[in-house]
Amino acid sequence: MATTPPITPARKTGSSDPRDDAFIREVDEAYREDELKKFATTWGRWILLAVVLGLAALGGYYWWKAEQQKRVEALSEQFTGALTKMETGGSTEALAELGKIGQSDNASYRALAAMAKSGLALQGGELDKASADLKRVVDDTSAPQPLRDVAEIKLLRLQFDTLKPEEILKRTERFVAGDSPWFPVAGEMAALAHLKAGAPDKAGPLFYRIAADERTPQSTRARAEQMAAALGQDVTKISAEREKAAKAKAAAGTEPAEAAK
């Protein structure tokens, strides 16, 4: 660490000669300049190298980010084109495009392409192929979880008639137990599985939950309410519960606004 030069005898004896003070300042400045040159000689090139490498890394990151954005935009256009071909009857061309997208390193578009291929296979009556495409999405751990959930629900609906009740209940469990947006669909399959297994006492409350859930589509809600009533559930309380849930949701939405005032 740099130190200042020793104080001259004139400084120690308290000399007030201006020439002595000027000499001391010159010596001090020359000493500091010499120390700065030594530091620059020893560390200057390394500091310069670090700055250059840092700028190169920053530039590389922004280049990579721009390239990623270009790839996503290209995939988006390619996927939109494939959907357009599907809608206009060009299924062969659409399958070719979807196959290319399915080979990309973008997990989201890869999953979307597989689900679109599944839809085409289903239209052609190829149930096994449609199921295989959906299974690939379900098993792809790099794909976004919401897309995997969609594929799981679709796959379960395709396979429902061939599965044992135990298997259906196992695969719908996480959608039924939590607050999943897929509860109405998964819950209905689980309730039907309970009926197939000879457990109407478990199916009734589940149908009741589906009918009382405000996220349930109207057609499914009406069907669930009828099933719940047929299985001995008091469906007269459902309207009151829906109203209570709506008020609770509205109150929860106003709390942050009130706190901000």
C-alpha positions in Angstrom: 0.0 0.0 0.0 1.4 3.4 -0.9 2.7 5.6 1.9 3.6 9.3 2.0 7.3 10.2 2.1 8.8 11.0 5.5 8.2 14.5 6.8 11.2 16.6 6.4 13.1 18.1 9.3 11.8 21.5 8.4 8.2 20.3 8.9 9.1 18.8 12.3 10.7 22.0 13.6 7.7 24.0 12.6 9.6 26.0 10.0 7.3 28.6 8.3 9.6 29.2 5.3 7.3 29.2 2.2 10.1 27.7 0.2 10.2 24.7 2.5 6.5 24.2 2.1 6.7 24.4 -1.7 9.6 21.9 -1.7 7.6 19.5 0.4 4.6 19.7 -1.9 6.8 19.0 -5.0 8.3 16.0 -3.3 4.9 14.7 -2.3 3.5 15.1 -5.7 6.5 13.5 -7.4 6.2 10.6 -4.9 2.5 10.1 -5.6 3.1 10.3 -9.4 5.8 7.6 -9.1 3.5 5.3 -7.1 0.7 5.8 -9.7 3.1 4.8 -12.5 4.1 1.7 -10.6 0.5 0.7 -10.1 -0.4 1.3 -13.7 2.7 -0.7 -14.9 1.8 -3.6 -12.6 -2.0 -3.7 -12.8 -3.0 -1.5 -15.7 -3.0 -4.2 -18.4 -5.1 -6.6 -16.2 -7.6 -3.9 -15.4 -7.9 -3.1 -19.1 -8.3 -6.8 -19.9 -11.0 -7.1 -17.3 -12.9 -4.1 -18.7 -12.6 -5.5 -22.3 -13.8 -9.0 -21.2 -16.7 -7.5 -19.3 -17.8 -5.4 -22.3 -17.5 -8.5 -24.5 -19.6 -10.6 -22.2 -22.3 -7.9 -22.0 -22.3 -7.6 -25.8 -22.5 -11.4 -26.1 -25.5 -11.6 -23.7 -27.4 -8.9 -25.6 -26.6 -10.6 -28.9 -27.8 -14.0 -27.5 -31.0 -12.4 -26.2 -31.7 -10.9 -29.6 -31.1 -14.2 -31.4 -33.4 -16.0 -28.9 -36.1 -13.4 -29.6 -35.7 -13.9 -33.4 -36.0 -17.7 -33.0 -39.2 -17.4 -30.9 -40.7 -15.0 -33.5 -39.8 -17.4 -36.3 -41.4 -20.3 -34.4 -44.5 -18.2 -33.7 -44.9 -17.5 -37.4 -44.3 -21.1 -38.3 -46.8 -22.4 -35.8 -49.4 -19.8 -36.9 -48.9 -20.9 -40.5 -49.3 -24.6 -39.5 -52.6 -23.8 -37.8 -53.8 -21.9 -40.8 -53.1 -24.9 -43.0 -55.0 -27.1 -40.6 -58.0 -24.8 -40.8 -57.9 -24.7 -44.6 -57.6 -28.5 -45.0 -53.9 -28.7 -45.7 -53.3 -31.3 -43.0 -50.3 -32.9 -44.8 -48.4 -29.5 -45.0 -49.5 -28.7 -41.5 -48.0 -32.0 -40.2 -44.8 -31.3 -41.9 -44.5 -27.8 -40.3 -45.5 -29.1 -36.9 -42.9 -31.9 -37.2 -40.2 -29.2 -37.7 -41.4 -27.2 -34.8 -41.4 -30.4 -32.7 -37.7 -30.7 -33.3 -36.9 -27.2 -32.0 -35.2 -26.5 -28.6 -38.1 -24.3 -27.5 -40.1 -26.5 -25.0 -43.3 -24.4 -25.2 -43.6 -24.5 -29.0 -42.5 -28.1 -29.0 -45.5 -28.9 -26.7 -47.9 -26.8 -28.7 -46.9 -28.6 -31.9 -47.4 -32.0 -30.3 -50.9 -31.1 -29.1 -51.8 -29.7 -32.5 -50.5 -33.0 -34.1 -52.7 -34.9 -31.5 -55.7 -32.9 -32.7 -55.0 -33.8 -36.3 -54.6 -37.5 -35.4 -57.9 -37.4 -33.5 -59.7 -35.9 -36.4 -58.4 -38.8 -38.5 -59.6 -41.3 -36.0 -56.1 -42.3 -35.0 -56.6 -42.5 -31.2 -53.3 -44.2 -30.4 -51.3 -41.6 -32.3 -53.2 -38.8 -30.7 -52.6 -40.3 -27.2 -48.9 -40.8 -28.0 -48.4 -37.1 -29.0 -50.1 -35.9 -25.8 -48.0 -38.4 -23.7 -44.9 -36.8 -25.0 -46.0 -33.4 -23.7 -46.9 -34.9 -20.3 -43.5 -36.6 -20.0 -41.5 -33.5 -21.2 -40.2 -32.1 -17.9 -38.8 -29.0 -19.7 -42.2 -28.0 -21.0 -44.2 -25.4 -19.0 -46.4 -27.0 -16.3 -49.7 -25.4 -17.6 -49.2 -27.0 -21.0 -48.4 -30.4 -19.4 -51.6 -30.1 -17.3 -53.6 -29.4 -20.5 -52.1 -32.4 -22.2 -52.7 -34.6 -19.1 -56.4 -33.7 -19.0 -56.8 -34.2 -22.8 -55.0 -37.6 -22.6 -57.1 -38.7 -19.6 -60.3 -37.8 -21.5 -59.2 -39.8 -24.5 -58.3 -42.8 -22.4 -61.1 -42.6 -19.9 -63.2 -45.5 -21.2 -60.2 -47.9 -21.2 -58.9 -47.1 -17.7 -59.8 -48.6 -14.4 -61.4 -46.4 -11.8 -58.3 -46.6 -9.6 -56.1 -45.3 -12.4 -58.4 -42.4 -13.1 -58.6 -41.4 -9.5 -54.8 -41.6 -9.2 -54.3 -39.3 -12.2 -57.0 -36.8 -11.2 -56.0 -36.6 -7.6 -53.7 -33.5 -7.8 -56.4 -31.6 -9.8 -59.1 -32.5 -7.4 -57.3 -32.1 -4.1 -55.9 -28.6 -4.8 -57.3 -25.4 -6.3 -56.5 -26.3 -9.9 -58.3 -24.5 -12.7 -58.8 -27.9 -14.2 -60.8 -29.1 -11.2 -64.3 -29.0 -12.9 -63.1 -31.3 -15.7 -60.9 -33.6 -13.6 -63.5 -33.6 -10.8 -66.2 -34.8 -13.1 -64.0 -37.7 -14.3 -63.1 -38.6 -10.7 -66.7 -38.6 -9.7 -67.6 -40.9 -12.6 -64.7 -43.1 -11.6 -66.2 -43.4 -8.1 -69.5 -44.4 -9.6 -67.8 -47.0 -11.7 -66.0 -48.3 -8.6 -69.3 -48.6 -6.8 -68.8 -45.6 -4.4 -71.7 -43.2 -4.9 -71.1 -41.8 -1.4 -67.8 -40.4 -2.7 -69.2 -39.3 -6.1 -72.1 -37.2 -4.6 -70.0 -34.7 -2.7 -67.6 -34.4 -5.6 -70.5 -33.6 -8.0 -71.7 -31.1 -5.4 -68.3 -29.3 -5.4 -68.3 -29.1 -9.2 -71.8 -27.6 -9.2 -70.9 -25.1 -6.5 -67.6 -24.0 -8.2 -68.0 -20.7 -10.0 -65.3 -21.7 -12.5 -67.4 -24.6 -13.8 -68.9 -24.0 -17.2 -72.7 -23.7 -17.2 -73.4 -27.0 -19.0 -71.1 -28.9 -16.7 -72.5 -27.2 -13.7 -76.1 -28.1 -14.6 -75.1 -31.7 -15.2 -73.1 -31.9 -11.9 -76.0 -30.4 -10.0 -78.4 -33.0 -11.4 -76.0 -35.8 -10.5 -75.4 -34.4 -7.0 -79.2 -34.2 -6.4 -79.7 -37.8 -7.7 -77.0 -39.0 -5.2 -78.7 -37.4 -2.2 -76.9 -34.1 -2.0 -78.9 -31.0 -0.9 -78.3 -28.8 -3.9 -80.6 -26.0 -2.6 -77.5 -24.7 -0.7 -75.4 -24.3 -3.9 -76.8 -20.9 -4.9 -76.1 -19.5 -1.4 -72.5 -20.9 -1.5 -71.9 -19.4 -4.9 -73.1 -16.0 -3.6 -71.0 -16.3 -0.5 -67.9 -17.2 -2.6 -68.5 -14.3 -4.9 -68.8 -11.8 -2.0 -65.6 -13.2 -0.5 -63.8 -12.8 -3.8 -65.1 -9.2 -4.2 -64.0 -8.3 -0.7 -60.5 -9.8 -1.2 -60.2 -7.6 -4.3 -61.2 -4.4 -2.5 -58.8 -4.9 0.5 -55.6 -3.8 -1.4 -57.4 -0.7 -2.7 -58.6 0.2 0.8 -55.1 -0.3 2.2 -53.6 2.0 -0.5 -55.8 4.9 0.5 
